[in-house]
């Protein structure tokens, strides 16, 4: 393993890990960084902060195409703690001066990115949904603004590194390939007093963290659903279609849906084969999260709802009338199919 060698990469990607597992957003960003960097003649580094080198994460990052894996390891780094992470990365960035530093717009990435931007006195484009590199090799961060109604391309030509956090699921996972990069172990000067608090215990919710991003069918509800009682229609339709439930922000704020079901600028980015939006107006801050849907269906009583300009099939109707009929038709179809299959087996 190389130790303290000169770092050549111009784009760095913070590859988040918890309990020895890489977060997919870091790999998604690695793939996008490689796409941006190689035409410019740049190399890409994955930056890994961990308590051990024995978990195979460095080799995994190389297999996804990283030109360099900069790994900072220390026994005090077994759990995420903003103070030592920020100190280590600040020193590393100041020493090697990368052009671009990217992080996932997760709880960890958002916290760490903001702290680093302040320490480094540089700009940070948050919750991006796209990244570009200008002919002058400046990062252009695509960010929804003004309540999600416009898309802005932001860049900071006079500060370095140019930093951005990107929503999980925005970019595709890269393909694994033959390992050609190198691992660089960076020096970590960390003392117990540098960590003023400890993570004593971690409890993970019994949910599939990325189930919504992987779902082939998503039924999403918006403010137009009207009440917790009527929200059950969204749940019922998702059940008969074997899909997942998504939501805009108002249903989450009202407690009809969970926060991990929110789709859009401040939530998840999804790529289903079928998306059905019920009672959703179609403002950009939600629609940016479903731009990868293959088939988009909308049900809304307002014929002027913006979602109708973007969907493949739109129904101007009261969902309270449409959804129960749709559920009934799907159930009848399954019953008929089961009967036909049974008759054929005999």
N, C-alpha and C positions, 0 to 999 in steps of 0.2 A: 504493500500500500504506500502511495506517495504521502509524504508528510511535509506540510508547509511549503509546497512548491508554488511557483508563480501561477496564479489563477488566470486563465485565458478567457473565460466566458464573459460575455457582455450582457446577457439576459439571465437573471437569476429567478428561480421559482422556489418559493418556500413550500416544501412538501410536508404537509401536516401529517403527524402520526399520533395515534393514541393507543397505548397498551400494545405496541408492536404491530399495529395495523395502519397502513397508509390510507389516508382519506382520498377518495376518488377524484375530488376536485383538484388536488395537486397533480395527479397524472393527466387530467384534462388540460390543465394549464401548461404542463410540460409539452404535450402534443402541439398546442397552439404556439408556444414559444419557439419550438423547433421550426414550425411553419413560417414564422416571422423572421427568424434569425438566419437561417441558412441562405436564403437569397441575398441577404446583406453581408454574407461572409462572416457572420458571428457564430460563436459557440454558446451553448446553453448549459447552465449549471442547475442542478437540483440541490437545494440547501436543506439538510436534514439535521435536526436537533434531537438527540436521543441519549439514553443512559447507557447504551451498549452498542457494540459493533457486531454482536454475535447473532442478530435476529434476521439477517439476510436482506434487510431493506435496501442497503446500498446496491447490492447486486440486482435487486428487483428494479430499482430506478435506472440502472444502466441498461437493463433489458428493454426498457421503454424508450430508450434513445438519448438519455442524458449524455452530453459530452463530458461533463464532470459532475461528480457528486461530492459536495463539500459537506463533510460530516463533523459536527461538534458533539462529542460524547463526554458525559460526566455522570457519576452516580447520583448527583443532585437533580438530574433532569429526567427522572422517571415519570413525572407527571408535569403537565403544562403549568408553568408559573410565569407570569408576565415579566417579572423583574429580571431573572437570569436570562430568559430568552431574548428580551430586548437588549440587554447589555452585550450578550454574545454577538447578536446580529449587527448591532450598531458598530462594534469594533471591527467585525469582519467586513462590513460594507465600507467603512472608512479606510481600511487597509487596501482593499482591492478595487474600489470605485467602479462598480458595475453601472451600465447605462440604464438598465431597467430592473425593477424588483417587483415581482408579482406574488400575490397571495390570494387564497380563496376567501370569498366573502362569507365565512363561517363565523361562529362565535369566537374561535381562536384567532382566525386570520384578521377579523375586523378589529379585535382588541390589540393585537400585536402590530398591525399595520399603522393604526393611529398613533401608537406610542413611538414607533420608529420614525414616522414622518416628523413628529415634533422634535425628537432627538436629533434628527439629521437636517432639520430645517428645510424640508422639501415638500412638494405637493403630493396629495394622495387623491386619486379618482376612485370613489367608492361605489360598490355594487354595479360594476360595469357589466354590460351584456355583449360587448364586442371589443376587439383590440385590432389595431392596424399599425403598420410602420410606414411613416412617410418617406418619400424619396431622400429626404435629409436625414433619415434614420432617427426620427423622433417618434416616440410612442403616441398614438392617437387612441384615446380611451372613449368608447361609445357608452354614454350614460343617459338614461331617461331623466328628463328634467321637467320642471313646472307641473308637478303633480302627475308626471308620466305622459304628458300630452305632446312632448317633443323629444327628439333624440339629439343630443349634443356630442360633438367630437371635441374632446378636451386634450390639450397637451401643455406641457410646462417646459419650454425650450431652455429656460435659464436656471433650472434646478436639476440636481442629480443626486441619487438616481430618480428616474421617473417611476412613480409607484402607482399601483392599481390593485384593487381587490375585485374579484370576478365571481359572479354567482355560480354555484355548483350546477352542473348540467348544461351550461351554455355551450361548451365545446365537447366534441367527441373524444372518447378515449383513444389514445394512440395504440398502434399495433406493436406487439412485442417483436423484437428483432435481435439479430446477433449483437452481442456485447462488444463495443469498440471503445467505450469511454474509460475514464479512470476515476479512482476514488482518492480524494484529497482529505486527509485528516487535519482539521484546523486546531490551533492551540486554544485551549479553554482555561482561562484564569478565573476560577470560580471558588469562592470561599463560602462556608456555611452562613456567615453573616450577610451574604448577598441575597439570601432567600429569607425574607422576613415572615413568610407564612408557609405552611405545609398543607398539602392535600392529604388528609387523614384517611378518607374513604371515598370511593367512587361507586355510585349506583347507576346502572344504565336502565333506562325504560325498556320494557319489553315490546319494542316496536321495531319495524324494519325501517331504518333511517333513510334509505334511498329507494323505498318501495314505489313512491310516487313517480320518481324520475324514470323508473324502469317499467312502469305500467303501460300496457298496450291499450287499455280502455280507461278513460277518466271521465267521470261525471262531476261537473263543478257547479256550485251554486253561488249566487250573489245576493245582494241586498234585496233584490226583487222577490226572493222567497218569502220574506215577510215575518216569519216567526219560527221559533224552535220546533213547534208542532209540525209546521209545513216542511221543515227541513228533512223530515223523515222521507219525503218523496224522493229526495236526492239519494239518500241512503238506499232506499228500496230499488231504485233503478240501477244503481251501481251493483247491487247484489245480484239481480237477475242477469246482468250483462257480465258478471264476473270481473268487474272493474274496481278501480279505486275512486275514493271521493276526494275532490279538490274544492277549493273555496277562494273567494276574493277576501279582502281584508275585513269588510263589515261583518260577515258571518263569524269570523274569528273573534273580532272585538266583542260581538254579542254573546259569544260562548256557544254558538250553534256548532261550530267546527273547531278542530284543534289547530294550534299554530303550525304544526308540521304538515298541515294540509293546505296551507296558503300557497297559491301560485302567483308569480309575478315579480315585480321589481324587488320587493322586500321578502319574497318567499322562494318557492322552488321554480326551476326551469324544467319543463317536461317535453317529451317527444312521443306522445301516444299515436297509435294508429287511428284511434277514434277518440275525439273530444266532444262532449256534449255540454254546452253551457246553458244553464237554466237561470233565468232572472238576472243575467249579467249584462250590464250596459255595453261593455267592450272598451273601456278606457285603456289607454296605452300601458299604464302601470301594471295592469293584469295581462294584457295581450302579449307583452314582451316575453312572458313566461311560457307561452304556448306556441311560439312561432314555428316550432318543429312538428306540429301535429299534421298527420297525413290527411285526415278528414275531420273537418270542424262543423259541428251542428249547433245552432242557436235556437233557443225558445224564449221569446220575450213578447210582452204585450205591446211594447212601444215600437211601431214600425220605423221610427227614426233612430233607434238605438244604433250606436256606431258599430256594434259587433256584426250587424247584418252586412256591412261593407267588406268584412273580412272572412266570413264563414262560407263554407261550400254549400250548406243547406240551411235555410232559415225558416222558422215557423213563427208567424205573428199570431200568438194565441196565449191563452191562460194556461200555464203549466199544470194547474190543478185539474184541468180537463184532459190535457194531452198526456201527461205522464202516467196516470192510472191506466189509460187505454193502451199506451205503449207497453207497460209492464204486463198487462193482460195478454196482449198479442205475443209477446216474447214467451210467456209461460205456456200459452197454447201451442206455440211452435215447438217448444221443447217436448211437450207431452205427445204431440203428434209424431215427432221424430223418434221418440222412445218407443212408441207403439209400432211404427214402421220397422224400426230396427229389430224389435221383438218378433214381429211377424216373419221377417226375413230369416231370423235365426232358427225358426221352426220349419 
